[in-house]
């Protein structure tokens, strides 16, 4: 993949989540383009506070894997808890996000 393709995957995932509306509703920040995935952090003051980082990866069979993580603070940023859900289609992303974080993505 080249840089244009890579950026398109991350942008497409964000658009499928709702784009700017998703960012405003959830407080998501620090978006990171990881090639075939999109990673972002969640604020500590909303939701169920179990997970503070989400990664959504595009799989080879055109489905997604969502990985929810609880990442500790510096200096080591160790992963304290992790749960992955695979085989998701784009229309399931917001529902699964809400189920695991208790943060609604739209009104």
N, C-alpha and C positions, 0 to 999 in steps of 0.2 A: 504494500500500500504506500502511496505517496502522501505528502502533507495535505493535499486537497481532499483526498479520500478520507483520511483519518479525521480531519476536522468535520467533514460531512457526517460521519457516523455519530460523533458526539453531539453535533447540532441537531441531527435527526432525533436522537434519543430525547434531548431536552424539549424539542418541539412536540414529540409524542406525549410527554408528561404535561405539557401545557405552556411551555415557554416562560415568558415573563410572569404570567399569572401564577404559575407553579412557584416561581421564586418568591413572589409577594406573599402568597398564601402560606408557604412552608417556612420561609426564612432561610432557605438553603443558600449556601455561600461557598466560596472557594472551589468553584467548578474546576475540574482537572480533566483534560483530554488524555486518556490513556491508550490511544490507538483505536482499539475496537470496543472501547468502553468509556463511560462517563462516571466520574467519581465526584462526590460533593459532601460537604459537612452540614450538619443540622445544628441549630441553636439548642442550648441546654435548657432554656426556659419555657419551651413548649413541647407538647407531645408527652409520651410516656417516659422519656429520658433513658430508655434502655439502650437505644442505639444512637450514635452520634455521627455515623458515617455510612453512606450508601454508595455502592458501585453497581452500575447496570451495564452488563456486557452483552454484546451481540454475538450469538453463537453461530456456528457454521450452518445449522439447519434453519436459519432466519427466525430463531426464537431468542428470548433474552433470559439471562440469569441475573437475578437481583441478589446482591450480597449485603446484608446489614451487619455493621460492626459497632462494637463499643470499643473505642480506642482511648487508652489512657493518655495522660498528659506527659509533657517532656520530663526527663531527657530522653526516654527510650521509645515513647509512643507505641507501647506494646498493645496487642489486640487482646482484650479481656474476654470478649464474647463475640461470636460470629454465627450467623445463620444465613444459608443460601437457599433460594427458591429458583428452580430452573424450569425450562420448558414453557415460559410465559410468552404470550403474544402481546403486541403493542397495546391492545385495548384492555389488557389486564394490569398494566403497570401501575396506574393510579390506585386501583383497588387494593393491590397487594401492598403498595407503599402505605396506604392508610391503615390496613390491617396490622402491620408490624410497628408502625410509629405512632399511631393514634393522631396523626396530623392530616386534616382534610386538604385536598388539593384544589377544591372548588367549592362554591357555595351550594 
